[in-house]
Amino acid sequence: MTAKPYLSGHYTPVPDEITSTSLEVTGTVPPELSGRYLRNGHNPKPGITPSHWFKGSGMLHGVRLTDGRAEWYRNRWVRTPALDGAPLVRHDGSMDLTASVAGTHIIEHGGHLLALQEANLPWEVTPELDTVGPYDFHGRLTSAMTAHPKEDPLTGDLHFFSYSPFPPYLTYYVATPGGHIIREQVVPGAAPTLMHDFAITGTKAVFLDAPVVFDMAETSGIPYRWHDDQPARIGVMDRLGDAGRPPHITWIPIDPRAVLHVTNAYDTPDGKVVLEGPAYDRASWETSWKWWIGAPGHPLAPVTGATATRWVLDPVTGTAAEDGLDDLTTDFPTINEAYTGLPSTISYSVAFPGAGLEEFAITKLDTAAGKRLVHRPGPHRHAGEAVFVPAADAVAEDDGYLLTIVSDLKADASQLLVLDARDLTSVAEIHLPRRVPNGIHGSWIPDGTRP
């Protein structure tokens, strides 16, 4: 077995696709959980060793819940040209935006299930996870799409962006609930930085311009490196107004930080913007990168040193105030998505060993109460991103459930955990027919949602 950390341990790929029905359940699956939990992750074919964690081919894992039962589990590769080795950059130098590994995220929008990878077009799959083909928003999208779009909970519009190492570096898009692009604007002042995620508020789009910059000298296959001469900035741009009008954006300098995943952002009554997310300094970014490329001396876990951070951004003065929210090493934050772009106080994250924590865990951070809860799956067990599902009679922000797949190395098994989002206690364990590699991002697709 290769020594690459993203192809071993909890991340060891599975060699095939299977389907299993009538899954065993410990505890009680709440009957209101009627739908599909779908999760994406990197799973290269047997014999393939990608040069970077992010370059492994995408594989979807799904569990169907209905009437208190776990009806099925299935896993499928997203069958894109990249699965068979087609490159993003063709021999003539042109880009093949369909050559996606499609391994970062899966969402539903406009009646389409979309597997996402930020350097490419989305790839559509069926509810049974079979591949349909590339999706371009009715012919309007001719560039790559971020793997972290944001759906406005008030309008249903999908906000997303495309970034590139070549001008224009950053383009902002808005699509209707039916999947029709109604806004496409180049964002002025952006740099050729690695921009994995962004945020929206009720009035703003918020972009992260980190010191991780396009650099062809980087040989890992993901050509970006930390550069101290690239200032860290956060761009706050008006998201409303006429599509043909040049957008107003304020680039606000911050201390040198990189942010892979945003927790949330929202407007304040006095015109400021609050942004939260796990932040890396240079040392923690470069140490984590060693794991992502399998470099000698890499750490034991893929995330090192990232901690929950809050910025209060003032677009009028162009200044930012930064505060640390927690000292645990965390990433893959999630929230109740009904609060996307709105004031929120509760988030959930994957906690990685370090800063006094000896094993992987799921955390709940309540910034209003100043409290943190930790769910420890146990030794040799690694829980992935926890997806929030609101309860049927939800009133409070945390009324609901968390769904997360656990990789258990000692038992060579996996479960889909259902946790109470209020106190992180276990509600049910759905026993999966194989150990599922730890992955990246997923979604809950409730019944009644198209498709």
C-alpha positions as CSV (number, residue, x, y, z in Angstrom):
1,M,0.0,0.0,0.0
2,T,1.2,3.5,-0.8
3,A,2.5,5.6,2.0
4,K,0.4,8.6,0.9
5,P,-1.7,9.6,3.9
6,Y,-4.7,10.4,1.8
7,L,-4.7,6.8,0.4
8,S,-4.2,5.0,3.7
9,G,-5.8,4.7,7.2
10,H,-9.2,6.3,7.3
11,Y,-8.8,7.5,3.7
12,T,-8.0,4.2,2.1
13,P,-10.0,4.0,-1.1
14,V,-12.6,1.3,-1.8
15,P,-12.0,-0.7,-5.0
16,D,-15.5,-1.0,-6.3
17,E,-19.2,0.1,-6.4
18,I,-21.8,-1.8,-4.4
19,T,-25.5,-1.5,-3.4
20,S,-26.9,-2.8,-0.2
21,T,-30.5,-2.7,1.1
22,S,-32.3,-3.0,4.4
23,L,-29.5,-1.8,6.5
24,E,-29.2,-2.7,10.2
25,V,-30.0,0.2,12.6
26,T,-29.0,0.6,16.3
27,G,-31.3,3.1,18.0
28,T,-34.3,4.7,16.2
29,V,-34.1,6.7,13.0
30,P,-36.6,9.6,13.4
31,P,-39.4,9.0,10.9
32,E,-39.2,12.7,9.9
33,L,-35.9,11.9,8.3
34,S,-37.2,11.0,4.9
35,G,-34.7,11.5,2.1
36,R,-31.2,10.8,1.1
37,Y,-27.9,11.6,2.7
38,L,-25.3,12.0,0.0
39,R,-21.6,12.5,0.5
40,N,-18.7,13.1,-1.9
41,G,-15.0,12.4,-1.5
42,H,-11.8,11.5,-3.3
43,N,-11.5,7.8,-4.2
44,P,-9.0,7.1,-7.1
45,K,-9.3,3.8,-8.9
46,P,-7.1,0.9,-7.8
47,G,-3.5,1.4,-8.8
48,I,-3.8,5.2,-9.3
49,T,-1.8,7.4,-6.9
50,P,-2.7,11.1,-7.4
51,S,-0.1,13.7,-6.5
52,H,-2.4,15.6,-4.3
53,W,-5.4,14.7,-2.0
54,F,-7.6,17.0,-4.0
55,K,-6.9,15.2,-7.3
56,G,-8.4,11.8,-6.4
57,S,-11.4,10.9,-8.5
58,G,-14.8,11.6,-6.9
59,M,-16.9,8.9,-5.4
60,L,-20.4,9.4,-4.1
61,H,-21.8,7.5,-1.1
62,G,-25.5,7.6,-0.3
63,V,-28.0,6.4,2.3
64,R,-31.7,6.4,1.8
65,L,-33.9,6.9,4.9
66,T,-37.6,6.5,5.0
67,D,-40.3,5.6,7.6
68,G,-37.6,5.0,10.3
69,R,-35.8,2.6,8.0
70,A,-32.4,2.7,6.3
71,E,-33.6,1.5,2.9
72,W,-30.3,1.4,1.0
73,Y,-26.6,2.3,0.8
74,R,-24.8,2.7,-2.6
75,N,-21.5,4.2,-3.8
76,R,-20.7,5.3,-7.3
77,W,-17.8,7.0,-9.0
78,V,-18.7,10.1,-10.9
79,R,-17.9,9.0,-14.4
80,T,-16.2,12.0,-15.9
81,P,-13.3,12.1,-18.4
82,A,-10.9,12.6,-15.5
83,L,-11.8,9.2,-14.1
84,D,-10.1,7.6,-17.1
85,G,-7.2,10.0,-17.0
86,A,-8.2,12.9,-19.2
87,P,-6.4,16.1,-18.2
88,L,-7.9,19.5,-17.4
89,V,-5.5,21.1,-19.8
90,R,-5.4,19.6,-23.3
91,H,-2.3,19.1,-25.4
92,D,-3.1,22.3,-27.3
93,G,-3.3,24.3,-24.1
94,S,-7.1,24.6,-24.1
95,M,-9.1,23.8,-21.0
96,D,-11.5,20.8,-20.9
97,L,-13.9,22.0,-18.2
98,T,-15.6,18.6,-18.3
99,A,-12.4,16.8,-17.1
100,S,-13.4,17.1,-13.5
101,V,-12.6,14.7,-10.7
102,A,-16.0,15.9,-9.3
103,G,-14.9,14.9,-5.8
104,T,-15.5,17.8,-3.4
105,H,-19.3,18.3,-2.8
106,I,-22.7,17.3,-4.0
107,I,-25.8,19.6,-3.9
108,E,-29.3,19.9,-5.3
109,H,-30.4,22.9,-7.2
110,G,-33.1,23.5,-9.9
111,G,-34.0,19.8,-9.9
112,H,-30.5,18.7,-10.5
113,L,-28.0,16.8,-8.3
114,L,-24.6,18.3,-9.0
115,A,-21.2,16.8,-8.1
116,L,-18.8,19.7,-7.8
117,Q,-15.0,20.4,-8.1
118,E,-13.9,24.0,-8.3
119,A,-11.7,23.8,-11.4
120,N,-14.5,22.5,-13.6
121,L,-18.1,22.4,-14.6
122,P,-20.6,20.6,-12.3
123,W,-21.5,17.0,-13.1
124,E,-25.1,15.9,-12.8
125,V,-26.0,12.5,-11.3
126,T,-29.3,10.7,-10.7
127,P,-30.9,10.1,-7.4
128,E,-29.3,6.6,-7.5
129,L,-25.9,8.3,-8.1
130,D,-25.5,7.2,-11.7
131,T,-23.7,9.8,-13.8
132,V,-25.7,11.9,-16.3
133,G,-23.1,14.4,-17.6
134,P,-21.7,17.9,-17.3
135,Y,-24.2,20.6,-16.3
136,D,-23.8,24.2,-17.5
137,F,-26.9,26.0,-16.2
138,H,-28.9,25.9,-19.5
139,G,-25.8,26.8,-21.5
140,R,-25.0,30.0,-19.6
141,L,-22.0,28.7,-17.6
142,T,-18.8,28.7,-19.6
143,S,-16.2,28.7,-16.8
144,A,-15.5,26.6,-13.7
145,M,-17.8,26.7,-10.7
146,T,-16.9,26.7,-7.0
147,A,-17.6,23.6,-5.0
148,H,-19.2,25.9,-2.3
149,P,-22.1,27.7,-3.7
150,K,-24.5,29.4,-1.3
151,E,-28.3,29.2,-1.6
152,D,-30.1,32.2,-0.2
153,P,-32.7,30.8,2.2
154,L,-35.1,33.7,1.5
155,T,-35.1,33.7,-2.3
156,G,-33.8,30.2,-3.3
157,D,-31.2,31.9,-5.6
158,L,-27.9,30.1,-5.9
159,H,-24.8,32.3,-5.5
160,F,-21.4,31.0,-6.7
161,F,-18.2,32.1,-8.3
162,S,-15.5,31.0,-10.7
163,Y,-11.8,31.7,-10.0
164,S,-8.8,31.4,-12.3
165,P,-5.0,31.9,-12.2
166,F,-5.5,34.0,-15.4
167,P,-7.6,37.2,-15.9
168,P,-10.4,37.6,-15.1
169,Y,-9.4,36.1,-11.8
170,L,-12.8,36.1,-10.2
171,T,-16.4,36.1,-11.6
172,Y,-19.5,36.2,-9.5
173,Y,-22.8,34.4,-10.6
174,V,-26.4,34.2,-9.4
175,A,-28.8,31.6,-10.6
176,T,-32.5,31.4,-10.0
177,P,-34.2,28.5,-8.2
178,G,-34.8,27.1,-11.6
179,G,-31.1,27.1,-12.5
180,H,-31.1,30.2,-14.9
181,I,-28.1,32.5,-14.4
182,I,-29.3,36.1,-13.9
183,R,-26.1,37.7,-12.9
184,E,-22.5,37.3,-14.1
185,Q,-19.9,39.9,-13.1
186,V,-16.2,40.1,-13.0
187,V,-15.1,41.1,-9.5
188,P,-12.6,44.0,-9.7
189,G,-9.4,43.9,-7.8
190,A,-9.1,40.2,-7.2
191,A,-5.7,38.4,-7.3
192,P,-4.8,34.9,-8.7
193,T,-5.2,33.3,-5.3
194,L,-6.6,29.9,-4.3
195,M,-10.2,30.8,-3.4
196,H,-12.1,27.6,-2.3
197,D,-15.1,29.1,-0.5
198,F,-16.9,32.4,0.0
199,A,-19.9,33.8,1.8
200,I,-23.1,35.8,1.3
201,T,-25.0,38.1,3.6
202,G,-28.4,39.7,3.0
203,T,-26.7,42.5,1.0
204,K,-23.1,41.4,0.3
205,A,-20.9,38.7,-1.3
206,V,-17.8,38.1,0.7
207,F,-14.6,36.9,-1.0
208,L,-11.4,35.5,0.6
209,D,-8.2,36.6,-1.1
210,A,-5.5,34.7,0.8
211,P,-1.7,34.7,0.5
212,V,-1.9,31.2,-1.3
213,V,-1.2,32.3,-4.9
214,F,-0.9,30.6,-8.3
215,D,2.7,29.4,-8.7
216,M,3.9,27.1,-11.4
217,A,6.9,26.2,-9.3
218,E,4.6,24.1,-7.1
219,T,5.0,20.5,-8.3
220,S,2.2,18.7,-6.4
221,G,-0.3,19.2,-9.2
222,I,-2.2,21.9,-7.4
223,P,-0.1,24.9,-8.5
224,Y,-0.5,27.2,-5.5
225,R,1.9,28.3,-2.7
226,W,1.9,30.6,0.2
227,H,3.5,33.9,-0.7
228,D,4.2,36.5,2.0
229,D,4.3,39.3,-0.6
230,Q,0.6,38.7,-1.4
231,P,-1.5,40.5,1.2
232,A,-4.4,38.7,2.9
233,R,-7.7,40.5,2.1
234,I,-11.4,40.0,2.4
235,G,-13.5,41.6,-0.3
236,V,-17.0,42.9,0.6
237,M,-19.1,43.4,-2.5
238,D,-22.7,44.6,-3.0
239,R,-24.7,41.6,-4.2
240,L,-27.7,43.5,-5.1
241,G,-28.3,46.0,-8.0
242,D,-28.3,45.9,-11.8
243,A,-26.3,43.1,-13.4
244,G,-24.8,45.6,-15.9
245,R,-23.5,48.0,-13.3
246,P,-19.9,47.6,-12.2
247,P,-20.1,46.2,-8.6
248,H,-18.8,48.1,-5.7
249,I,-16.3,46.1,-3.7
250,T,-14.1,47.0,-0.7
251,W,-10.9,44.9,-0.2
252,I,-10.1,44.9,3.5
253,P,-6.7,43.9,4.7
254,I,-6.4,41.3,7.5
255,D,-3.6,39.5,9.2
256,P,-1.9,36.8,7.1
257,R,-4.6,34.0,7.1
258,A,-5.9,31.4,4.7
259,V,-9.5,30.1,5.0
260,L,-10.6,27.0,3.1
261,H,-14.2,26.9,4.5
262,V,-16.5,29.6,5.6
263,T,-18.8,29.0,8.6
264,N,-21.2,31.9,7.9
265,A,-21.5,35.6,7.4
266,Y,-24.1,38.2,8.1
267,D,-24.8,42.0,8.2
268,T,-24.9,44.0,11.4
269,P,-27.4,46.8,12.1
270,D,-24.5,49.4,11.9
271,G,-23.5,48.4,8.4
272,K,-20.6,46.0,9.2
273,V,-20.2,42.4,8.1
274,V,-19.4,39.5,10.4
275,L,-17.5,36.6,8.8
276,E,-16.6,33.4,10.6
277,G,-14.5,30.4,9.6
278,P,-11.5,28.2,10.5
279,A,-8.3,30.2,9.8
280,Y,-4.8,28.9,9.0
281,D,-1.6,30.9,9.5
282,R,1.4,30.2,7.3
283,A,2.8,27.4,9.5
284,S,-0.5,25.6,9.9
285,W,-1.3,25.9,6.1
286,E,2.1,24.6,5.0
287,T,2.1,21.7,7.6
288,S,-1.4,20.7,6.4
289,W,-0.3,20.9,2.8
290,K,2.4,18.3,3.6
291,W,-0.4,15.9,4.4
292,W,-2.4,16.8,1.3
293,I,0.6,16.0,-1.0
294,G,2.1,13.2,1.2
295,A,5.4,15.0,1.7
296,P,8.0,13.6,4.1
297,G,7.3,14.6,7.7
298,H,3.6,15.1,7.0
299,P,1.3,15.3,10.1
300,L,-1.0,12.4,11.2
301,A,-4.2,14.3,10.2
302,P,-5.1,16.5,7.2
303,V,-5.8,19.6,9.2
304,T,-3.3,21.2,11.6
305,G,-3.6,24.4,13.5
306,A,-6.8,25.8,11.9
307,T,-9.0,27.5,14.5
308,A,-12.5,29.1,14.5
309,T,-12.1,32.8,13.9
310,R,-14.3,35.8,13.5
311,W,-13.7,39.0,11.5
312,V,-15.9,42.1,11.9
313,L,-15.5,43.9,8.6
314,D,-16.2,47.6,8.1
315,P,-16.7,48.5,4.4
316,V,-16.8,52.2,5.2
317,T,-13.4,52.4,6.9
318,G,-11.9,49.4,5.1
319,T,-10.8,47.9,8.4
320,A,-11.2,44.5,10.1
321,A,-11.2,43.3,13.7
322,E,-10.2,39.7,14.3
323,D,-11.1,37.4,17.2
324,G,-10.4,33.8,18.0
325,L,-13.5,31.9,18.9
326,D,-12.0,28.5,19.9
327,D,-8.7,26.9,20.3
328,L,-9.4,23.4,19.0
329,T,-8.1,22.5,15.6
330,T,-11.3,22.3,13.4
331,D,-12.5,22.6,9.8
332,F,-15.4,21.5,7.7
333,P,-17.8,23.8,9.5
334,T,-21.6,23.5,8.9
335,I,-24.6,25.4,10.1
336,N,-28.4,25.2,9.9
337,E,-28.6,26.4,6.3
338,A,-31.8,28.3,7.0
339,Y,-29.4,30.8,8.6
340,T,-27.1,31.1,5.6
341,G,-26.3,34.8,5.3
342,L,-28.3,35.6,8.4
343,P,-27.3,36.2,12.0
344,S,-26.4,32.8,13.5
345,T,-24.6,31.7,16.6
346,I,-24.3,27.9,16.3
347,S,-21.9,25.8,14.1
348,Y,-20.6,22.3,13.9
349,S,-17.2,21.2,12.9
350,V,-14.8,18.3,12.6
351,A,-12.2,18.5,15.3
352,F,-8.7,17.0,14.5
353,P,-6.2,15.7,17.0
354,G,-4.2,18.6,18.6
355,A,-4.6,21.4,21.0
356,G,-5.4,19.0,23.8
357,L,-7.6,16.7,21.8
358,E,-6.2,13.2,21.2
359,E,-8.8,11.9,18.7
360,F,-11.1,13.0,16.0
361,A,-14.4,14.5,17.2
362,I,-17.5,16.5,16.2
363,T,-17.8,19.9,17.9
364,K,-20.7,22.3,18.5
365,L,-19.8,25.9,19.0
366,D,-22.4,28.3,20.5
367,T,-20.8,31.8,20.2
368,A,-23.8,33.5,21.9
369,A,-23.5,31.3,25.0
370,G,-19.7,30.9,24.8
371,K,-20.1,27.2,25.0
372,R,-18.5,24.2,23.2
373,L,-19.8,20.6,23.1
374,V,-17.7,17.7,21.9
375,H,-18.9,14.4,20.6
376,R,-16.2,11.8,20.6
377,P,-16.9,8.8,18.4
378,G,-14.2,6.8,20.1
379,P,-10.7,5.5,19.5
380,H,-9.7,4.5,15.9
381,R,-12.9,6.3,14.7
382,H,-13.0,9.3,12.5
383,A,-16.3,11.2,11.9
384,G,-16.5,13.4,8.8
385,E,-18.4,16.6,8.1
386,A,-21.7,16.8,10.1
387,V,-24.6,17.8,7.9
388,F,-27.5,19.6,9.8
389,V,-31.1,18.5,9.1
390,P,-33.8,20.6,10.7
391,A,-36.4,18.9,12.8
392,A,-40.0,18.9,11.6
393,D,-41.1,21.2,14.4
394,A,-37.9,23.3,14.6
395,V,-38.1,26.5,16.6
396,A,-34.5,27.1,17.8
397,E,-31.4,27.3,15.5
398,D,-30.2,23.9,16.8
399,D,-33.5,22.0,16.6
400,G,-32.5,19.1,14.4
401,Y,-30.1,16.3,13.7
402,L,-26.5,15.9,12.5
403,L,-25.7,13.2,9.9
404,T,-22.0,12.1,9.7
405,I,-20.3,9.0,8.4
406,V,-17.7,7.4,10.7
407,S,-14.7,5.4,9.6
408,D,-13.8,2.7,12.1
409,L,-10.3,1.3,11.4
410,K,-10.3,-1.2,14.3
411,A,-13.6,-2.8,13.2
412,D,-13.0,-2.2,9.5
413,A,-16.6,-0.8,9.4
414,S,-18.6,2.4,9.0
415,Q,-21.8,3.8,10.4
416,L,-24.0,6.8,9.5
417,L,-24.5,8.5,12.8
418,V,-27.6,10.4,13.6
419,L,-26.9,12.9,16.4
420,D,-29.2,15.3,18.2
421,A,-27.9,18.7,17.1
422,R,-28.8,20.2,20.5
423,D,-26.6,18.1,22.7
424,L,-24.6,15.8,20.3
425,T,-26.1,12.7,21.9
426,S,-26.5,9.7,19.6
427,V,-30.0,9.0,18.2
428,A,-29.2,6.2,15.8
429,E,-26.4,4.3,14.1
430,I,-27.0,3.0,10.6
431,H,-24.6,0.2,9.9
432,L,-23.1,0.4,6.4
433,P,-22.0,-2.7,4.5
434,R,-18.4,-1.6,4.3
435,R,-15.9,0.8,5.8
436,V,-16.4,4.1,3.9
437,P,-13.3,6.2,3.4
438,N,-13.4,9.5,5.2
439,G,-14.4,12.1,2.6
440,I,-15.2,15.7,2.0
441,H,-18.7,17.4,1.8
442,G,-22.3,16.2,1.6
443,S,-25.9,17.2,1.6
444,W,-29.3,16.0,2.9
445,I,-31.8,15.9,0.1
446,P,-35.3,15.6,1.7
447,D,-38.1,13.8,-0.1
448,G,-40.2,16.2,-2.1
449,T,-37.1,18.0,-3.3
450,R,-36.6,17.7,-7.1
451,P,-35.3,15.4,-8.6
